[in-house]
Amino acid sequence: MAVEILMPALSPTMEEGTLAKWLVKEGDAVKSGQILAEIETDKATMEFEAVDEGIVGKLLVAEGTAGVKVNTPIAVMVEEGESVSAAPAPAKTAAPVAAMAVAAAPVVAAAPAPAATSAPVAAGGARVFASPLARRIAAEKGLDLTKVAGSGPHGRIVKADVEDAKPAAAPVAAAAPAAAAPAPAKPAAAGMPTGMSAETVMKMYADRQFEEIPLDGMRRTIAARLTEAKQTIPHFYLRREVRLDALMAFRETLNKQLEARGVKLSVNDFIIKACAAALQAVPNANAVWAGDRMLRLKPSDVAVAVAVEGGLFTPVLRDADKKSLSTLSAEMKDLAARAKSKKLAPHEYQGGSFAISNLGMMGIENFDAVINPPHGSILAVGAGVKKPVVLADGTIGVATVMSMTLSVDHRVIDGALGAEFLKAVIEGLENPMALLA
């Protein structure tokens, strides 16, 4: 029996992708878990693997094809013994499968669409996901799929699960046909924000030379998410300056001692560590907005904005409070390098409660950053600049001063709490030895 392989949803924001490369060809026999293709999402290039074994009957989408919608058939698998050339074309009315976000691994499994009339429903109305091959074997053995535990991705029932399962002693009488399950909610379009239409804007510049640049997936996602952030998140801003002289001297000493190990700490590494420690010191600030409630996180998972060609990533340093400066430095360098080549897995750039955006290395002295939902805050870091300051003894001196602006979601963090958190960050940077404790 031929089975359609559909374009998967590899991230919560993905609505379409580019089939970058096929790793199999028509007629190839594949096993469960074998990589079928590389797919470019709005954020990264990811591998796509088979759920069941079979033979590649037809490749329906050519390499390099962009704009392939999620749940569009991209290939047809046939069973051993079936004619490869006889693999049927996909039905245009194939039932779509609900998109599944992958947050824990860079590889996801194909999710063929079962017929809406044969999909079993568990107690409470939850739909049971199983591969077509598993469904056929279950039907032959008289198995109730709602009683079978799935070992596939996201609990999906695959061939091995039903081969090992035994049917119940007595079949249960067929229940009345269940009402058709409601269609899954359609995600918000990751397109252009509302405003002046493209036609209106282009007419304004009809007498001027310009180049029209179509939006790729990343730019569409950035436009949609940050428009949503500014429209729906009640931002407020807290500004402080931090003196860096003690940190710069301490960093120089540490780098001399770590030189033999090939480690060179940056100021940004200290900022990450100070923010991670502050999230532990002020745990109420370690929170995100979740629609009708807040989630208060226990670990310090710190996201850091990384500029890439055509956009940006915010890779997340998990459990940053528990890691040494040298470990954070190495991990940040690795994440930044893979972000620039779009090789991050979704779980490496999703999550966290807080983010850092540092433009100091570009000479920007201060700026306001936009909160990346569902984060509760983001810290904008400027350049360290030598300025005249009043010293502890009342005299005027020169110090290296860095501006920091904390953008805060007022639904999650109030003014006093945000001020307490920013104070904890600054105390960590002005007393850097404490970050090693």
N, C-alpha and C positions, 0 to 999 in steps of 0.2 A: 504494500500500500504506500503510495507516494505521500510524502510529508513536506509541507512548505516550511522553509526556514525564513524567519522574518527579521527585518532590521530591528535590533534591540534598542531599548532606551538605556544608555550607559551612564546617565547622570540625571538628576531631577529636572534640570533645565533643558535637556536635549529634546528637540522636536524633529530634527533631521540630522543626517550625518553624511560623511563622504566615505565611500567604500574605497579605501586607499589601496589595498592589495589583497588578492586572493592567494591563499597558501595551499589550496587544493585545486584540482582540475576535474572536469567532467570524467566520470568513470572511476575515480579514486574511491577506494574503500576507506572509511573513516571509523574511528572508535570513539566512544564516549570520552570527552575531555580533550580530544584532539583540536588544535587550533585551526579554525577554518579561514579566518580573514583578519586583516587589520582595518579598524574603522576609526576615522577621525571624528571626534565629537566637537562641541563648541569649545572644549578646553584641552583635549589631549588626544593622542593616538593610542588606541587600546586594542587588545586581542579579543577575539570572539571565538568561543569554543562550542563544539557539538555536545548535545545532551545525550543522544542515543547513537548507536552504531548504525551504519548503513552505507549506501553508495551514492556518490554525488551524481544525480541524474542530469540536472541542468543548472547552470549558473545564469541567473536571470538579470543580474546587474553587472556591468563591466567595471573593471578596475578604473579608479579615478573619477567615477561618477559622483558628483556632488548633489546635495539637496535631496537625498533619499529619505523620505519620511519614515518615522518610527512606525513599525508594524507593517511596512511594505514588504512583500515577498522578495527575497534576494537570491534564493536558490531552492531547488527541489531535491529531496533525498528519496531514494527508493530502497527497497529491501533486496537482499541477495536473491538472485534468481529472476528478478524483474528485469525487463528490457530497459536499458538506459535510454535508448532512443525513444522509447514509448512513454517516458515520464510525462504526465499531463501538465499542461500549462496551469498556473495558479488561478483559482476562481477569483473574479473581480470583487465578489461580495464576501470574501473570507472574513470571518469574525475576528476583530482585533483583540489582542491580549492587553490587559492593563499594563502600563509601563511600570517597570520595577527599577528603583534606584539602587545602584551598587555602591555601598559605602565602606566595604571591608576588604575588597580585593580587586586588582586590576583586570581580572578575567571574569567574564560573565557568560552564562550559558544561553544558547538559543532557546527561544520560547515560542514554539509553534502554536498557532491559534486553534484550540479545540472548537468543535461545532457547538454553537450556543445551546442546542437542544439536548446535547449529551453530556454537558458538564455537570458532574455531581455537585451537590451542595451539602456542606456539613451542617451540624446543629448550629443554630444561630444565624443561618443564611450565608455563611462564609463559603466562597467558591473554592473547590478543590482543584489545584493545578496539577496536571499530569501530561506527559508526552503522549502523542497519538499512538505510538507503539505500545506504551504501557496500558493505555485504555483498551486496545484491542486484545492484549493478553489477559487483562482483567476480565473482559467480557467473556472470553473463551473459558476462563476458569471459574466464572461466577463470583468474582471478588467484588466486595463493596469498597470502592476507592476511598470513601470517607473514613474507613477503618484502617487504612494503610498509611504508615509513616513514610514520608518522602525523604530521600537522602540527597536529592539534587539541589541545585541552587535555590535558595529561598524556600526550602521545604518541598520542592517540586517532586512528584512521583515519577520515577524513571523505570526502565525495563527491569533492572536488577531487583527493585523493590517488589514488583508484582510476581517475578519468577520465584522468589523465596517465600512469598506469602501463601497461606492456605485459606481456602474459602470457608465461610461459616458453615456450621453443621446443617442449618436449615435456612433456605433462602427467605428473605423478608418480602412480603407482598409488596408489589409496586405501589408506591404512593401516587396520589393524583399529581398530574404535572404541575410543577412549581411555576409560579408567576415569573415571567421573564425578569431577569435581574436588571436593575437600572444601569444604564450606560455609565462608565466611569466619568468622573468630572473631568472636563477638558482643561488642561493646564493653561495658565495665562500665556498669551502669545508673547514670544521673546522678540518682538519686532520693534519698530520705531515707536517712541512715545507719542501720545496725541499732541497735536499742535498744527502748525502750517503744513499743508500737504506738499509732497515732492513737486507736484506740478506748479503749485503757487510759488514756491521758492525758485524753481528753475526759470519761471517767467520773469522774476525780478532780475535775473542775471542773463537774460536772453541776449543782450548786446555785449556781453563780456565773455572772454575765453575762459573755459573751465574744463576740468576733467571730472567726469562722473565716476565715483568710486562705490561699487556695490558693497553692502555690508556682509561680512562673513559671520559665521555663527558666534564667534567670541564677541565681536563688536555689538551684535544684536543683543546678546545676553547682558553685556555691560550696560547698554542703553536702557534695557528694560528694568534691570535690577536697581540701578542707581536712580532712575526716575521714580521707581516705586519707593526707594528709600527716602528721597527728598519729599515726596508727596505724602507718605504715610507715617514716617518716623518723626516725632517731635524732637528735633535736635536742640541741644544747647551746648555752650562751649565754655571750657575752663582753661585759663592760660596761666602758665608759670614759667619762670626761668630757672635753670639749674647751672651751678658752677661746676665746671669739668676739670679744674686743675688737679684735684686729688685723684680723680679717675685716670687722667692722662698720664700722671706720674706712675700710678700703680700699674697701668696697662703696659707702659714701657718696661718696667721691672719684670713683669710676668713674661712678656714676649722675649726678653733676653734669656730668661731661664728656660723657655719652651722652644727656643730656636733650634736646639739639637733634635727635637722631635718633629720639626717641620710645622709647628703650630704658630699661627699669628692671629691673635685676637683683635677684633675690630671694636670700635665704640658701639656698634650696633649689637654685638654679642652681649655686651654689658647691659644695654637697654632691654634686650629680650629677657635676660636673667632678672633684672630689677623689676620688670613688669610681672614676670611669673611669681616672684616672691611677694609682690604687692597684692596679687590676686589671692594668695594664701593669707596674708596679713589682714586683708579686708574682704572676707569671703562673700559678703552680701553684694559686692560689685562683680563677682564672678558669675554672671547670670545672662540669660538670653530671653528674648520675647518669643512666646509660642502661641500667638493668636489670641487665646482667651486665658492665658496663664503665663507664669514665668518658670523657667527651669534654672535652678541654681546648681552649677557644676562643682564637683569636688576637686578634680585635677586642674592644673594650670595649663590649658591648651592654648598656646599663643600663635595667632596667625600673623604672617609678615608679608606685606605687599611686595611683589617682585614685578618689575616692568619687563614685558616681553614684546616682541614685534607684534604690533596690532592690538595690544591690550595689556592686561596684567593678570597675574595669579596671586592668590593668598595662601601659599602652603602653610600648613599647621605644624608647629613643633609641639608634640604631645608630651605631657608630664614634664614641661620645661623646668618647673621648680625643683625637680629631683635630679636634673642633669648638670654636670660640671660645665664650666665655661668652654673648655676645649671640646667637649662633646657637642654642645649647642653650636659652636662655630663650625665643626665638621658637618653636622647635620644640615645646618643652614646653607652651607656652600653646595652640598649635594642637591638639596631641594631646589635651590635657585638655578643650578645648572640644568637640572632636568625640567624645570619649569620653562626655561628658555627654549628647550628643544621639544616642548609639549609632550613629555614622557611621564608626567605625574599621573598616578591613579586617583580616582575620585576621593578615596578616603584620605589622601594626602593633602587635599586642598579644601575639604569640607569639614565643618565643625569648628570647634573653638568658641569662646565667648567674647573674645577681645582681639583686636588687631593693631598692628603697628605699621605706619606709613612714614618712611624716612626719606625726605628729599634733601637732607643736609649735605650729602655728598655732591649734590648738584648746585650748591650755593644758595638754596632757598632758605631764608632766615626764619620765616614762619608762614603757616598756612592752615586752613581748616580742611580736615578730611571728612568724606561722606561715610557714614556707618554702613557696613556691609551686613545686611540682614541675614540671620536673626541676631547678630552680635548686639551686645548692650552698649559697646563703646569702641572707639578707635583713637589711637594716640598719633597725632601728627608731630613729627620731629624735624626741627630745623637745623641749620648749620651752627657749629660752635664758632663764636666770634669774640675776639678780644675787645673788652669794653672797660671803661673806668667804673670802679665799684667802691663802695664804702667798706673798708675792712673792719675786722672785729674791734680793733683799737680806735676806731673812729677816723682813721686817716684814709686818704684816697689812694687806691692802687689799681692795678690792671688784672683782670681775670678773664678766663675763657668762659663765655656764657652761652648757653644753648636754650632756645625757645621751645616750649612744648605746649601743644593745644590738645586737650582731651574733648572729643566730640562725644556727647552722651545722649542715649535714648531715655527721655524723661519718663517713659512708661516703665522702665526697668530700674533706673538709678536716679535718685533725687540729687539736688545740688550739694547738700552737705556730704552725702555718701561719695559722690564723685570727687569732691575736694579732698576727702580723706584718702581715697585711693590714689589720686595724683600726688598727694603729699608723701605717701608711702613709696611711690616710684622714685621721687626726687631724693628722699632719704637714702634709698639704696644706691643711687648714682653718686651722691656726695659722700657716701661712706662705703666705698666699693669693697673693702676687705670683708664687710659683713655678708656680702653675697657668697663668700666661700664657706660660711658657717653651715 
